[in-house]
Amino acid sequence: MAITNWSAISALVSGSQSDTISFSSCGLIRRNCVVDGDTFWLHGEKVRIANIDAPETPGSARCKNLRIGKNPSWCDFELGSKARVALATTLSGGPVVLSPQGKDKYGRTLATVSVGGRDVGDALIEQGVARRWED
């Protein structure tokens, strides 16, 4: 399984405070933006935060055909919108550091993510806008 050349991206995002990136909700251009509470784009690479799950956002196709199992779709649209804002705010708080874990079944880069030495997944769980992903 090929993993993106993270050394190039890491050089852009894990340096000094001046490397802080401003994130907002994704629109047509997907460069440095947040899709939902656990997925974002960084320098053109789609990243899914490992080990957490956040609620779906309004319009999610996953909520039209509810799944069952260990990780069923979490269809709380109000909380999903709050999770997206919380992720954008957290990612914008300092240099973003990724620790890639590979790719998920949708082709997204799966990674643990930290900002200012703080694990982003843990921060979102503490804020009540995400939960642990069950393996």
Secondary structure, 3 states (H helix, E strand, C coil): CCCCCHHHHHHHHCCCHHHCCCCEECCCCCCCEEEECCEEEECCEEEEECCEECCCCCCCHHHCCCCCCCCCCCCCHHHHHHHHHHHHHHHCCCCEEEEEEEECCCCCEEEEEEECCEEHHHHHHHCCCCEECCC
